[in-house]
Amino acid sequence: MSVIPTQDIAGQCLHAFTQLVPVSRAAFYCVDRQLQAHDFSLHGMSGDMHRDYLDNYRQFDPLQPRHCASRRAGRGAVGPGDGPPAAA
């Protein structure tokens, strides 16, 4: 049995998504056991734009994997208002 490289799978998933949903920009990524996104595949955005997101905005993204897991434990989907947990 052969193993398909992660980047090939990511590229195919991103291509399928952008064929179904008319978006100008998108990113696909893997999530590790610490709920950190990695191995990004980008659609319609420059590396500089993505780096700016990672450096300045990712911490506020309600769809960041660890935010989803902590807010929606036991529930499958992310809905409106499911942002990062409020600071204490």
Sequence and secondary structure as in RCSB ss.txt:
>XXXX:A:sequence
MSVIPTQDIAGQCLHAFTQLVPVSRAAFYCVDRQLQAHDFSLHGMSGDMHRDYLDNYRQFDPLQPRHCASRRAGR
GAVGPGDGPPAAA
>XXXX:A:secstr
     HHHHHHHHHHHHHHHS  S EEEEEE TTS EEEEEEES  HHHHHHIIIIIGGG TTSHHHHHHHSTT 
    TT  S    
